[in-house]
Each structure stands twice: as structure tokens, then as C-alpha cells.
Amino acid sequence: MKRWQWLGLLCCLSVNFAQAAMVEKNVGYPVAGKKMQSVLVYDDAVKAPRPGLVMTPDWLGITPDSLALAKQIAGKDYVILVADVYGADVRPKNGDEAGKATKAMYADRGALRARINAALAQLKAQTSNAPLDGTHWGAFGFCFGGATTLDLARSGADVAGVVSFHGNLGGDASFKDDIKAKVLVLHGADDKFESPEQIAAFQQEMRDAKADWQFVSYGGAVHCFAIPTADGATPGCKYDPLVAKRALAQMHAFFAEIFAAK
């Protein structure tokens, strides 16, 4: 082989070694006697410390698809803990099972808040084991995960900001809001899962809590617009790649702004 061919091969190998090396680690811990198993994901090829985010998936919970989405979002920018709020023994296989799991959580918002706060604590505890900067923390979620993320904010969690993608907006009147995080809600203007009255109630809740909040409504978008596997089989729930791209860009800009301020 000629010298220039060897150099070309070495260059290709160098590029391959420099490519993303996405790490996926199970993180097990108990919450009130219930075992949870969340998953930590990050690009190990990037050594610089970075912010940590808790991601709560949609109602199907932790799946290969939700982990793939977490890795895509993490990229070179974040370390993400994909939160388990159902318990390690609950992994819904279909919509019926997912519906039962979310119903149980909505019926016990105290347990839901305890579990998502425990996930945040586990992420912070990984600072010495992952490339976390130990300073910048946030959270985001999709559908049911968006509702869970909003409950994290309502609980007064020590995070700079939270983002809900087409999440359930309703809170729980039995809890007094203690919102310290900045709040960004990314919503489909044609989402039939949240009524105009529910949207108005949420916005009034944010005003009453004196929260720093934003509500972005995307024209033509419906529920699940940011979930790549939402194929429209569930009525009113469909992925929109253009809106998803815009919404993810909005989230990145949101975190860049609030993390730069801290």
C-alpha cells in the first residue's frame, strides 16, 4: 500500500475513534421501598463537563426508543438521566398497560413527585462518575413525562429550568406550588388532549405562583408532535418532524440562556 493510502486509512480511523461513544448505564435505587431503575446516557468521547438533565419519557416509560431519543438530545451538550417513575418491575408493553401505569401515578401525585425528585437526586449523585459540571441542572419530559416534569417544578426542586413537550398541564390542588425553576411549555395548537379551559387554568396557576414561565403554541401540531415513533395510530397523537425540530431548538436555547446566567 502506498504511503498516501496509509495516511488516508489512518485519517479515517482517527475520525472513527473521535466519533460519539454514547454511554448507557443503569442506575438503580429505592424510593419508599420501591426499586427504580433509571438510565444515564452521555457521550463519553467528549470529556468537557456539561449540564445534567432529567428526562421523563412518555407513558410507555423507558424503552429502546426513548433511550435513543435521549441519546440524540444529549449529544455533546448534556448528561441525561432517563427517569424511571413507575418502578423497575413496571415496563408497559402497550397503550393499555401504559394507561394503567399513568393512572396510578396521577392518582398519587405525592408518590410521583417523590420519584421524580429521587431521579434528580440520583443524577446529581453521578457528578463524580460522569462528565457533569455539578452546577447546571434541568429537566424535560414528553406527554406524561411533561406532566411529571411540571410536577418536579411545582415541588420546588433545585433545577434552573424545566421543559414540557405536549404534557398534561393539570396540577394537584392538594399541593401548594413552590416553583423556583423557569418553566417552558411547548404545546401543539391543535392538541385535543388539553382543552382551552385547562390551558387557561395552567397559565393562571403560573401567574399565581409568580413563576418565570413561557408557553409556546405550534400551529397545526397535535399531541405527541416530538415523539419520533408516534405514527398516528393513536387518534390525535402524531409526530411532526418540523415542529419537533423547532421545539428542540427552543429547548436548547432555553437551557443555554438560563445556564449562562448561573
C-alpha positions in Angstrom: 0.0 0.0 0.0 1.3 3.4 -0.9 2.2 6.0 1.8 -0.7 8.3 0.9 -3.1 5.4 1.1 -1.8 4.6 4.6 -2.3 8.2 5.6 -5.8 8.1 4.3 -6.6 5.0 6.2 -5.1 6.5 9.4 -7.2 9.6 9.0 -10.4 7.5 8.6 -9.5 5.5 11.7 -8.9 8.8 13.6 -12.3 10.1 12.6 -14.0 6.9 13.7 -12.3 6.9 17.1 -13.3 10.5 17.6 -17.0 9.8 16.9 -19.6 9.8 19.6 -19.2 7.0 22.1 -22.6 7.0 23.8 -22.6 5.5 27.3 -25.7 3.9 28.7 -25.7 3.0 32.4 -28.4 1.6 34.6 -28.9 3.4 37.8 -30.8 1.5 40.5 -32.2 3.0 43.8 -35.2 2.6 46.1 -37.9 5.2 46.7 -40.2 4.4 49.6 -39.3 0.7 49.4 -40.0 0.6 45.6 -37.0 -0.2 43.3 -36.4 2.2 40.5 -34.1 1.7 37.6 -33.3 4.8 35.6 -30.7 5.1 32.8 -27.8 7.5 32.5 -26.7 8.5 28.9 -23.9 10.7 27.7 -21.3 11.0 25.0 -18.0 9.7 26.5 -15.9 10.9 23.6 -16.5 14.5 24.9 -14.5 15.0 28.1 -15.7 18.5 29.0 -18.1 18.7 32.0 -21.6 19.6 31.0 -25.1 20.3 32.4 -27.2 17.4 33.7 -30.9 16.9 32.7 -33.5 14.6 33.9 -35.7 13.3 31.0 -39.1 11.6 31.7 -40.3 9.7 28.7 -43.9 9.4 27.5 -46.4 7.0 29.1 -44.5 3.9 27.8 -41.7 4.8 30.1 -38.1 3.6 29.5 -37.9 1.8 26.1 -35.2 1.5 23.4 -37.0 4.3 21.5 -37.0 6.7 24.5 -33.3 5.9 25.2 -32.5 6.6 21.5 -34.2 9.9 21.8 -32.3 10.7 25.0 -29.0 10.0 23.3 -29.9 12.2 20.4 -30.8 15.1 22.7 -27.8 14.6 24.9 -25.3 14.8 22.0 -22.2 16.6 23.1 -24.2 19.0 25.2 -25.7 17.2 28.2 -25.6 14.2 30.5 -29.2 12.9 30.7 -30.8 10.6 33.3 -33.8 8.9 31.8 -36.1 8.7 34.8 -38.0 5.6 35.9 -41.1 6.7 37.8 -43.1 3.5 37.5 -40.7 1.1 39.2 -38.2 -1.4 37.8 -40.9 -4.1 37.6 -43.3 -1.9 35.5 -42.4 -1.7 31.8 -45.6 -1.1 29.8 -45.8 -3.1 26.6 -48.8 -1.3 25.0 -51.1 1.6 25.5 -53.5 -0.3 27.8 -50.6 -1.1 30.2 -49.2 2.4 29.9 -52.7 3.8 30.7 -52.9 1.8 33.9 -49.4 2.9 35.0 -50.0 6.6 34.4 -53.5 6.4 36.0 -51.8 5.0 39.2 -49.3 7.8 39.2 -51.9 10.6 38.6 -53.9 9.1 41.5 -50.9 9.6 43.8 -49.1 12.8 42.9 -47.2 12.7 46.1 -45.5 9.4 45.0 -44.9 10.8 41.6 -43.2 13.9 43.0 -41.1 11.8 45.3 -40.0 9.5 42.5 -39.0 12.3 40.0 -37.2 14.2 42.8 -35.3 11.0 43.6 -34.3 10.7 40.0 -32.9 14.2 40.1 -31.0 13.3 43.3 -29.6 10.3 41.5 -28.4 12.4 38.6 -26.7 14.9 40.9 -25.0 11.9 42.7 -23.4 10.9 39.4 -21.2 14.0 39.4 -18.0 12.1 40.3 -18.8 9.3 37.8 -19.9 11.1 34.7 -18.9 14.3 32.9 -21.2 16.6 34.9 -20.3 20.1 35.7 -22.1 19.8 39.1 -23.7 23.3 38.7 -26.3 23.3 36.0 -29.4 21.1 36.3 -32.6 20.9 34.3 -35.4 18.6 33.4 -37.7 17.9 30.5 -40.3 15.3 29.5 -42.8 14.2 26.9 -46.6 13.7 27.3 -47.0 12.1 30.7 -43.3 12.9 31.2 -44.1 16.5 30.6 -46.7 16.4 33.4 -44.1 14.7 35.6 -41.5 17.4 34.8 -44.0 20.2 35.7 -44.7 18.5 39.0 -40.9 18.5 39.6 -41.0 22.3 39.2 -44.1 22.6 41.4 -42.4 20.7 44.1 -39.7 23.4 44.4 -36.9 21.3 43.1 -33.5 22.8 42.7 -33.2 23.0 38.9 -32.7 26.0 36.8 -35.4 25.2 34.3 -37.9 22.6 33.1 -39.4 21.9 29.7 -42.7 20.1 28.9 -43.3 18.8 25.4 -47.1 18.3 24.9 -47.5 17.4 28.6 -50.6 17.2 30.7 -50.9 20.6 32.3 -53.1 19.9 35.3 -51.6 20.2 38.8 -52.9 19.0 42.1 -54.8 21.4 44.3 -53.7 19.5 47.4 -50.2 20.7 46.9 -49.1 24.3 47.2 -46.8 25.3 44.3 -43.2 26.3 45.2 -41.8 26.9 41.8 -38.2 28.1 41.7 -37.3 26.8 38.2 -38.0 28.7 35.0 -40.8 26.9 33.0 -41.1 26.3 29.3 -44.2 24.6 27.9 -44.1 23.5 24.2 -47.6 22.8 23.1 -49.4 21.8 19.9 -52.1 24.4 19.0 -54.3 21.6 17.7 -53.7 19.3 20.7 -57.1 17.9 21.7 -55.8 16.4 24.9 -55.8 19.8 26.7 -58.9 22.0 26.5 -58.7 25.8 26.2 -60.0 25.8 29.8 -57.2 23.6 31.0 -54.6 25.8 29.2 -56.1 28.9 30.8 -56.1 27.3 34.2 -52.4 26.3 33.9 -51.4 29.8 32.8 -53.3 31.3 35.7 -51.5 28.8 38.0 -48.2 30.0 36.8 -49.2 33.6 37.4 -50.4 32.9 40.9 -47.1 31.1 41.6 -45.2 34.1 40.3 -43.3 31.7 38.1 -40.9 32.7 35.2 -42.8 30.9 32.5 -43.3 30.6 28.8 -46.0 28.9 26.8 -45.2 28.2 23.1 -48.0 27.0 20.8 -47.2 25.5 17.5 -49.8 25.9 14.8 -51.1 22.7 13.2 -49.3 20.4 15.8 -51.1 17.8 17.8 -50.3 15.7 20.8 -47.0 13.7 20.6 -45.5 16.0 18.0 -42.0 15.5 19.4 -42.1 11.7 19.6 -40.5 10.2 16.5 -42.4 6.8 16.9 -45.8 8.5 17.1 -47.2 7.3 13.8 -50.8 8.5 14.1 -52.2 5.1 15.2 -53.5 6.7 18.3 -56.1 9.3 17.3 -54.9 12.8 17.9 -51.3 11.8 18.5 -48.8 12.2 15.7 -45.1 13.1 15.2 -44.4 16.3 13.3 -40.7 16.4 12.3 -40.6 20.1 11.5 -42.4 21.1 14.7 -40.2 18.7 16.7 -37.1 20.3 15.3 -38.4 23.8 16.2 -39.3 22.7 19.7 -36.0 21.0 20.4 -34.2 24.1 19.2 -36.4 26.2 21.5 -35.4 23.9 24.4 -31.7 24.1 23.7 -32.0 27.9 23.5 -33.9 28.0 26.8 -31.3 25.9 28.6 -28.4 27.8 27.0 -29.9 31.1 28.3 -30.6 30.0 31.9 -27.4 28.1 32.3 -25.3 31.0 31.0 -27.0 33.2 33.7 -25.9 31.0 36.5 
